[in-house]
Each structure stands twice: as C-alpha cells, then as structure tokens.
Amino acid sequence: MRIKALRNSIVHFSSSHTTFEHENFVVRGLADTTDYDELSFEKARSALFAAEGVIGEVFLLAGVAPENVPHMLHGWAGRPPV
C-alpha cells in the first residue's frame, strides 16, 4: 500500500497553492513534487519488486504453474529469471 500511495503522489500531483512570479509572468497553484523529487534507486527497485509480487500472484491465480511464474514475469517486466 505504501508503494501505491507513492505512485499516486508522483503521478497525481497535488497543488502546493504556491505562487511563482518572475517579471510579468505569474503561475498560481504550483504542483507539489516533493515525493517525486525524493525518488531514489532503492524506491524504484522496491516498487518493481512489489509490482512483480502482485503480478506473480495474479499468474498463480490464473493457473500458471509456480515454476513458470519467473518466466512469465520475464515476459512482463523484461527481467530474466534468476
């Protein structure tokens, strides 16, 4: 659920209600990109593994044999089985 919340916060920006002014150019209601700005390799890796876990469970529920799930994930995410 934390990954879902992070994904939603970086895809669906909320307004910071901040106004930016420069010369005669004004922007009201800037997007709050705090979560996006704080992304890291570790967070991206965690999100990938969480998504693979969910998709792996979907494959199992669809009747895919457990030994074939890593190969199905290879087709889905492009990461070869270990």
N, C-alpha and C positions, 0 to 999 in steps of 0.2 A: 504494500500500500504506500510505503514511502517513495518507491520508485514512481508509482502512478502520480502521486502528489508533485514530485519533482518534475515529471514530464509535463503535467498540466501547467505548472508555474512557468516553464520556459516556452511552452507553445502558446499559451493563452495569457499573455502579459496583462497585468492589471495597471491601472493608471496610478502614477505617484502623485497626481494633482500638482505637480511642479510646473512652473512656467519658466521657459528659457527665452531670453531676449538678447538679440545682438543687432546693433544698429537699428534698422527699421523692420526687422524680422522677428516675429513672436510665435512661439509654439506653446500652447497651453495643454496641460494634461499629458506629460511625458510618460512613456511606458516604464514601469519598474522592472529593470532587468537584473536585479540583484542575484537571483538564483542562477540565471544564465551566465552572468559574469563569474560566478564561483564554480562553474563546471570544471571537472578535473578528469584525468585519465581514469582514476580509480572509480569515480562516479559513473563514467561511461561504461566501464567494464562491469560494474555491479548491475547496471541497467540491462546490459546484454545478457548476463547470466540469469537475471530474473526473468527476462522475456523468454529465453531458451527453456527455462524450467516450466513456465506456463505452457509453452507450445509443446514441449515434450509430454506433458500430462494430457494435452488435447490429442496428441498422436496415440497415446496409450488408450484413451477413452474411445478412440476411433477404431481400435482393434489392431494397431501396429504392434508387432512383437517387440518386447523390450530390447532385444539385441539389435533391432533395426532402427530404433529411435535416434542413436547418434548419426546414422547415415541420413535419416530424414532431416535432422537438424542441419546437417552439412548442406543439403539442398535448400533449406530455408534461409540459413544465415551465412552460408558460404565458408564456414569454418570447418576444416576437416576433423573427423573423429580422432580422438587421442588413442 
